[in-house]
């Protein structure tokens, strides 16, 4: 029973692993685990705060002030950026990197304009040739048709300064990974060989196989930048750009009008919603910090997802089988989430989450179902068998209240009903014992049904006699009326059975005695065997009243006390006094009443 859900849980944990962890599998559920990773990253920001930005990086923003300062189409900005690049390199900047595409002019431009643009490119290429300038490009797969001028890309590639700025889009539209990076050029000693990246001698985990990508850790949601317009003014005024000394200078669009926004985990933060989202350059900065600070987060392998899902499933199967409450299931899943959170927040460990959650739920349901099919089934069979031996009320009371399993009793006002078959012995003499048992069982089947329908407590069978208690073990304020109503129903049902028998023998004639009084009810016997009993003179009086019915020639006879308590609740009953009667073994006398159904 437990093997199948365990196998399903292991498969589920493997299937819900990130697609990078299971090569060749379609990323159908990739957003589940990567979405959870986003929550973990944001939780880390809240719990541990943002990391300070890398002071080795100087972010130079092409903001609205820069656009206004340049005051010309972007096609002619290359001269200005050449001047800025030269000034930065003269100030001994460690590197100048562009998160920009310098596009080729449209076809059909004039020769004069073409000559001017060629001069701009040649001046810029002189700076690229200095070896510390990184030029960006977008691969066709990321943005078809958007390229630098072919001369710029050719020279930059020759010097090894051409870097992809392709940001990988996950199935849910969020950017979390970068392909071959502009960030790789931003300081430190970086090498990339046969699909493996090393930064300052440290291996950096990559994802994606043929097109490797880096998963970034987002730790600094607020970035300060220096306006490119400010630096251009300084260099044109002949002032040195001392703030760039030894820095990695990253020139990138920050103006809202340039629309360089890419969705990231930051977008859920209030500050980013106000700003319009995450700038493209922030993805590169996050990747650079991930590499240069020795941080890394890798998709957990598919086997780990299957293992954890299987382990939690097995634990929940045991919990469900032991009938542990749903709150234990919730607590276990909460602990799983807290371990998952702690592993990432304090150790940058990306552990399986949704697979084990699904495996745990499957395990608990399977374990509980297993219990239902075994333990609960056995319990139901035991209760059913027990209920056939004693009244269902006693069974329920004993099972719901453990104190009821102890010997002892309490005083309770109850009504007892005794019924016996008239002329039972002559009927037995005319039939074989087997035939008598069949007829007796038919009689008991109908009578017990009526007793249980009125919620009477079937105390015992003694031969052909039935003893019933109303008002115990469960309290019933109308116990007297229930007993009298049951007796009337018995006579009506036996009359109907006699008609249906079409002259065949059966037990259709009975006498009933009913009395109400204060008695002691509870379990009597020993530790080895006990039974629920009612003890007191009023119990015995009920049997004496039944014995008087034959002498008076009536079917149902009740005590005066029973009449007083039941009469108001049974408007359809007729009460006929038979005077004061004496009873064997009792000195006191009592008026008794015959009960009939009032004629309609």
N, C-alpha and C positions, 0 to 999 in steps of 0.2 A: 504493500500500500504506500509506503514512504519512498520507494525507489523511483517511481514515475515522477512525482513532483520534484524530487531532488534533481533528476536529469533535466527536467524542464527548466528548473531554476538555474542550473549551470549554463544551459543553452541561452537562457534569457540574459544572464550576466555577460556572456560573451557577445551576444548580439547587440546589447546596448552600450558596449564599449565604443569609444571614439573611433571613427573610421580609420584614422591614422594608425590605430593600434592593431587593426585587423586588415591587412592589405587585401585589396580586391573586393571588399564588402562595400555595397552601396551605403552611402551615409543617410539611410532612411531616418534614423533616430539620433543623428549626430547632435542636433540642437538640444537634446535632453541633457547630456553630460556637459557639453560646452556651455549651455545656459546655466547649469548648476555651478560651473567653474566661474562664470561671471559673478554669481552671487558670492562665491567665496572670495573673489578679488575685492569686491566692494566691502564685504565684511572685514577683510583685513585692513582696508583703508580706515574703516570706522574704529576698529579695535586697536590698531597699532599706529594709526595716523599715516599721513602721506610721507614718503621719503623725500628728503631735500633734493632738488634738482642737481644734476651733475655740474659742478662749478667749472669743469673743463670745457663745457659747451657754451658758446655764445650764440643765442638765437637771434638772428637778424630778420625782422619781419617786414615784409612788403605790405604795409598796412595802408589804410585810406590816406594817411598823411603822405606816404611815399607816392602813391598814385597821383595825388594832387601836386606834389613837388615835381615829379617827372613831367606831368602835363603833356603827354604824347602817347600815341598808340604803343602797345606792348611790343610791336614788331621792331621798334627803335630803341628798346631799353638796353640792348646788348652793350652799347657803348658805355652807358652808365654803370652797368654791372662790371664791365672790364676795368673801369676806373676804380670802383670799390674793391674789386679783387686785388688789384695791384697794391692799393693802400693797405689792405689787410695783410698781404704777404710781406710788404715792406715793414709792417709793424711786428713781424715775426710770428704771425699766426701759425699754429701747428698744421692747420688744414682749412681749406675753404671748400664747402660742399653746397651744391645747388639742388634744392627740391623744386626745380623749374624745368620746363621744356621750352627751348628756344626754337620755335617752329620756322620752317621754310616759308618764304613769301609765296603768295598765290601766283599762278602762271600768268604771263602777259604783262609783267611789270616793266617799267621803262628801263633802258640801259643805265641811265644815270642813277636810278634807285637801286638797281642791281649792283652797280659798282660801289655805292655807299654801303650796302649791306655786306658786300664781300669784304670791304675794308674793316667793318665792325667785327666780322668773324675772324679775320686774320689777327686783329689786335687781341681778341679774346683768346685765340689759340696760342698766342705767345705766353699768356698767363697759364694756360693748361699745360704747356710744355715745361713749366717750372716744376711740375711733378707733385704739387700739393693742392691741386684743384680737382674736385670730383664732379663730373657732369652726370646728370640723371637721364634715364630714358625709360619709357613705358613699353613693355613687350606687347606684341600684337594681341596676345591673348587677353591682356588687361584692358587695353584701350586702342582699338583698331584704328590705324591711320594717324595717330598722334605721335609725332617724332620730332627730334631735333633736326637741324639741317644735317645732311649726310656728311658734310665736311667736318662738322663739330664732333659727331659720333665717331668718325673714322680716326681722328687724331686722339680723342680721349681714350678710345679703345687701344690704340697703339701704346699709349703711356700707362695703360692699366687703370685709367681713371674713369671708366664708364661703368655706372652702377644702376641696376634696376631699382625702380621705386614702386614696383608692383605690389599692391596690398591684396592678400588673398581674402576672398569673400566666402564666408561659411554659408551653409544652406539657409540660415535664418537672416542673412543679409548683414551680419555683423562682421567687422574686420578684426581678426585676432592674430593673424599671422602675416609675415612678409616673405616674399621670395628673395632672390639675391639682392642684397640690401645696399642702399645708400649708407645705412648705419654702419656697415662693415668697414667703411673708409674713415669713420669718425674716430681716429686715434687708436691706440694700442696696436699690438702686432697681431695681425689677422692673417690666417692662411686657410685656404679652402681647397681641399684635395679629395678627389674621388668620393664626393658626397659627404665629407666630414669637415666640420668647421672647428678651427682652434683659435682662441683669442688669448694672447699672452701665454701660450702653451697649454691652456685649459681646453678640453673638449666641450663644445657647445652642442647639445642635442638638437637635431633637425628632424623635420617630419616631411613625408611626401615622396620619398623614393626618387624617381627620375627628375622631378622638379622640387627640390628640397625647399622647405620654408622654416622660418623660426617663429615659435609661439612666444609672444611677448607677455611680460608681466607688467601690468599697468600700476605704477606706484606713485606717480606724481601728476595729479590731475590739473594743477595750476602751474602754468609756465609763464615766466617773465621774458619779454623780448625787447630788443633795442630796435627802434625804427630805422630802416635803411635810409630814410630821408635825413635823419640826424647825422648818420655817419658820412653820407655823401656831402653834406654841408661842411663837415669838419675837414674832410680830405680836400675839398675845393678851396677851403680857406687856408690850406697848408698846415693844418693841425694834425699831429700824429694820432693814430687810433690805438692809444695805449691799452684800452680795454680788451683788445684782441690779442695781446701778447701771450703766446703759449696756448691759446685757446683754439678749440675746434669751432670754426665759424660756419654756422648752417644758415643759409639764406633761403627763406621759404615764404610763400604767400600766407598772410594772416588777415588780410582784408576780407570782410564778409562778402563784398561785391565780387571777389574772385571765386567764391563758391568752392573752395578746396576743403570740403568737410567729408569725413568718412565715419560712418557709425562705429562706435566702440562701446565698451562697458562703461565708459565715462558718461555716456549720454543719459544714463539714469540718474546722475547726480544733478542737483538743482542748479549748480553753477553752470554746468554745461548746457542745460536746457535754456538758460538765460542767454548764453553766448551763441547758441545756434547749433551746438554739437561739438564734435572732436575734429580739430584741424588735421589734415593729412600729415603735417610735419610732426604732430604729437605721436603718431604711430611710429615714425622713424626714431624719435627720441626714446620712446618706450623700448623699442628693439635694441637701440644702442646701449641703454642702461642695463637691459637684461643681459647683454653680452659682456659689457665691460666691468660690471659689478660682480660677475661670476654667478649670476642668478640663472635659474633654469626651471622649467616645468615641462614635463613630458607626459603624453598620454600614457596612462597605465596600460600594460599589455592585456590582450583579450583573456588570457588564461587567469589573470588576477581577478578580472571581473567575474568570470565563471566560478572561481574558487570562493570568493567572498559571498557571492549570491548563493552558492551551494551550502556554505557554512551557516549563513543566517537562515536559510530554508530549513536545514536540519534542526537548528535550535528552535525555530518556531513550530516545527512539527511536534517536537517534544512538549513545548509549551501548550500548543493547542490540544494535544492528546491528554495532558494533565488537567485540562479545563481551566487553564490560567485565564484570568479576566482579560477583556479587551484593553484594559488600562495597562496591563503588562506588555501587550503587543505595542501599544503606543509608546511606552517607556523605552522598550528595546529599540524601536525605530528612532526615537529621539536620541538615545545614546549613540546609535550609529551615525546620526547626523552630526552630533557634537564631536565625535572622533574624527569624522571627515573634515569638519571645520577646523579643529585643532591641528590636524596634520598639515593642512595647507597654510593656516595663519602663522604657525610657528616653525614649520619645516619645509614649506613649499612642496608638499607631497600632494599630488592629485590622485585621490583614491576613488574607487568605484562608489557610486551613490545610488542611482536609479535601479541598477540591476539587483543589488542586494535588497532594496526596498521591495521591488516586485517579487523577488525570491522569498523574502520574509512573509509577505502577505499570502503568497501561494502556500508556503509551508504551514502557516497558522490555520488557514482554511482547511488544508488537507489533513492536518493533525486533528482538528476538531471533528471533521467528517469521519475520520478513522475512529475516533472515540465514539462518535454517534453510532457508527455501524457495529462497534464491539461492546465497549463498556456500557454506553447508554442503552443499547439494545438489550444487554443482559439485565440492566437495571429495570427496564420497562417490563421484561418478562417476569422478573422477580416481583415487582409491584403488582403486575396483573395476577400472578399466582397467589400472592399474599391477599389481594383484594377478594379473591374467590373464597378464601378461608375465613377472613374477618371482614367487617364492614369497611368500605372505602374511606369513610370518615376517620376510622381508627388508623388506617394506613397513612392518610394525609397528615393526621395529627402527629403520629409517631415520627414520620419523616421530616416534618417541618419544625418540630419542637423536640430536641434531644432529651429534655427533662421528662418527656412522656414515656421514655423507655425505662424509667425507674419505677420500682414498686412504690405504691402509695395511692391515696385517693383524696378527693375534695368533695365537699357537700354541694349538691346541685339539685335544683328543682327540675324534675323530669316527668315525663309520661311514659308508662310502660304499656305495651300491647302484647297480649298473648292470643294466639289463635291455634285451634286444634281441629282436626278432621272428625266429623261425626261418623259413627259406624265404620271406623277404620278397620277393626278386627274382622267383622263379617266380610268386608271386601277382600281382605287378605286371604281368607279361607276359600274364596271362590277362584283365586288366581294363584299362579305359581310365583315364587319369589322374584324371578326375573321380570314377570309382567307387572308385579307390584312396584318394582323399582322404576320401570318406565313410566307408569302412571304417576308415581310420586314425584319424579323429576319434572314431568309436565306441569304438575300442580305447583311445585316450588319455583319453577322458571317464571310462571306468571305472577305469583305472589311476590317474589323477590324484586321483579321489575317494578311493581307498584310501590314497594317499600323504598326502593332506591329513588324512584321518581319523586317521592315526598321527602327525600333526604333523611329517612329513618336509619338508625344504626342497628343493623341486623346483629343481634347478640348471639343467637345460637339456634340450631335445630336440635330438638330432642325427640327422636322418632318422627312422628308426624306433627309435632308441636313446633311453633315458631315464636321466638321472643324478640321483640323489637323495642328499642329505647329511642325516645325523641327528647331533644334538649341536651344531649351529651353524645360524644365529647365536645361537639360544637354547640354553642349556645343558640337556642331557637326560642324567641319570646312566644311564639305561637305553637309550641310543641303539642299542647292538648288538642288544638284544632287539627294539626297535621295527623295525629294518631287517629282521630275519629274519621277524618276524611279518607284516610287509607283504608280503614275497615269498610266503609261504605263502598269504596272502589273495588275492594276484594269481592264483596257479594255480587256486585254488578258484573264483574268480569267472569266469575264462576257461573253465573246464570247464562251468560253469553256462550261460554265454553260448553255448557250442557246442551244448549241448542245446536251448536256446531257439531257435537258428538253424534247426533242423530240416533239416540238410544243406546249407544255403546257405553260401557262402564267407565267411570272416572271418579275422581275425588272432587265433587261439586258442592258438598254440604259441609259447612264449617261453623264453629262458634268462636266468638271474639270477646275478650274481656279487657277493659282499659281502666287504668287508675293513674292519678296524678298525685305526686307528693315529693317530699324532700328526702333524698337518699344520698349515699356516698358512692361516687363513681371513681374508677381508676383501675390501675393494673394490680392484679393480685396473683399470687403464685410464688415462684422461687426464681433465683437467678438463672436456672436452667430452662424453666418454662413459665410463662405468664400469659394471662388473658385479661381483656378489658371486661370489667364486671360492674354491676350496680347492686349495692347491698343496702337492705333496709326493709322494715315492715311493709312499706307501701309497694315494694316490688312484689313481695309474696301476695299481697292483697289483690294485685292485678290477676294473678293466677287463680285465686279463690273466686273472684268475680266471674272469670271465664267458666269455672266449674258450675256456677249457679245458673248459667244460661239454659242448660238442658232442663233443669227443674222448672224454670219459668216458661220454657217453650219459646225462647227468643234466639235471634242470631247474634246480635251485638248488645252487650251490656256494659255500661260505664258507671263509674262512681259519681257521687254528687259533686265532688271537687272537680272532676274532669268536666262535668256539665257546666259548672259555673265559669270555668276558664275558657271553654270552647264555644259556648252557645252564641255569643255575640259575633263570633267570626264565621259561623256557619248558618247563614240565614235560610238555607235550603234544607236544613236538617230538622226532623221532628223528634221531640224528646218525650217519651212516655214513661211516667213513674211506675215502678213496681214495688213501691213501699220500702219500708226499712227491713233490711235483711241481716241475718247473722251469718258469720263465716267461721269455718272450722279453724280452730287454733287462735281465734281472736275474741276477746270479751266485748269489745265495742261493736255497736251495730251501725249500719250506714244505709242511707237511701240509695237505691240504684235506679238507673234509667235505661230503657231500651231506646235505641237510636234507629231511625229510618230516614230514607230520603223522602222529603216532602213531595206529595203528589203535585204535578204541574197542571 
